[in-house]
Amino acid sequence: MALKIVWSPRAAGNLEEICDFIGRDSERYAAVFAQRVIAVTESAADFPELGRMVPEYQDPAIRERILGNYRVVYRVLPGAVEIVLVTHGSRLLRS
């Protein structure tokens, strides 16, 4: 059974900012990117341990999926997957 997907306000804002940035050049590619992020989050709800542990944290509950140049970071909670961050892969995460 799939876990519930919960988006943090920060992650939702990240996705919106990234799509706005991509949309300056192509609204179509911004929409495609958003759809791909949604697909990744849905697969995390079905298979939460599919993503790798985030190297900066080494916590098995904090995982990520790589999507092109972007990282979708999520936390596995009892009964839910919380999407905590969507960021460019070149950015280091704060501890």
TIKOL-189255 format. One line per field, with one value per residue (C-alpha): x, y, z. Coordinates in Angstrom, 3 decimals, always signed. Layout:
<atoms>
X <- c(X; ...)
Y <- c(Y; ...)
Z <- c(Z; ...)
</atoms>
This chain:
<atoms>
X <- c(+0.000; +1.321; +2.228; +0.634; +2.618; +3.051; +4.777; +6.554; +5.923; +9.643; +9.609; +6.458; +8.094; +11.284; +9.336; +7.460; +10.695; +12.437; +9.458; +9.318; +13.019; +12.654; +9.469; +11.361; +12.756; +10.037; +6.703; +6.432; +9.666; +8.671; +5.444; +7.356; +9.783; +6.913; +5.264; +8.536; +8.947; +5.386; +6.085; +9.218; +7.298; +4.542; +7.097; +8.636; +5.225; +5.094; +8.763; +10.193; +13.538; +14.175; +15.969; +19.473; +20.290; +21.279; +25.095; +25.142; +22.976; +23.541; +20.087; +18.094; +14.860; +16.159; +16.417; +16.664; +15.994; +18.096; +16.153; +18.519; +20.394; +17.976; +17.593; +14.204; +14.817; +12.217; +11.783; +10.189; +7.747; +5.355; +2.542; +3.845; +6.592; +7.349; +8.889; +11.263; +13.340; +13.710; +17.059; +19.748; +22.250; +25.208; +23.913; +25.117; +22.514; +22.786; +23.137)
Y <- c(+0.000; +3.431; +5.893; +9.328; +12.094; +15.316; +18.370; +20.767; +24.440; +24.767; +21.914; +23.239; +26.662; +25.111; +23.340; +26.520; +28.567; +25.958; +25.728; +29.528; +29.566; +26.831; +28.492; +31.635; +29.641; +27.053; +26.676; +23.217; +22.000; +23.558; +21.518; +18.363; +18.901; +19.362; +16.159; +14.254; +15.513; +14.439; +10.997; +10.659; +11.592; +9.115; +6.340; +7.286; +6.747; +3.247; +2.371; +4.746; +2.978; +3.164; +6.495; +6.605; +7.948; +11.608; +11.596; +14.788; +13.209; +9.426; +8.933; +6.030; +8.037; +10.917; +9.870; +11.414; +10.721; +12.343; +13.829; +15.176; +18.010; +18.145; +16.382; +15.506; +14.996; +13.279; +11.948; +8.571; +8.865; +6.304; +6.192; +9.060; +10.373; +14.064; +15.883; +18.285; +19.828; +20.102; +21.646; +21.812; +19.004; +21.377; +22.867; +21.402; +20.756; +22.458; +20.262)
Z <- c(+0.000; -0.949; +1.753; +1.906; +0.165; +2.138; +0.624; +2.944; +2.121; +1.352; -1.184; -2.866; -3.120; -4.507; -7.245; -8.134; -8.326; -10.490; -12.839; -13.079; -13.977; -16.613; -17.872; -18.847; -21.759; -22.239; -20.517; -22.050; -20.433; -17.118; -17.218; -18.198; -15.314; -12.845; -14.101; -13.689; -10.111; -9.304; -10.794; -8.642; -5.493; -6.319; -6.794; -3.427; -1.857; -3.361; -2.802; -0.182; +0.110; -3.635; -3.221; -1.825; +1.617; +1.394; +1.750; +3.821; +6.540; +6.498; +7.986; +6.481; +6.864; +4.700; +1.078; -2.351; -5.974; -8.659; -11.551; -14.190; -12.479; -9.548; -6.225; -4.748; -1.019; +1.122; +4.634; +5.281; +8.175; +9.650; +7.099; +4.945; +2.732; +3.303; +0.340; +2.064; -0.720; -4.481; -5.374; -8.007; -7.587; -7.358; -4.099; -0.841; +1.816; +5.176; +8.220)
</atoms>
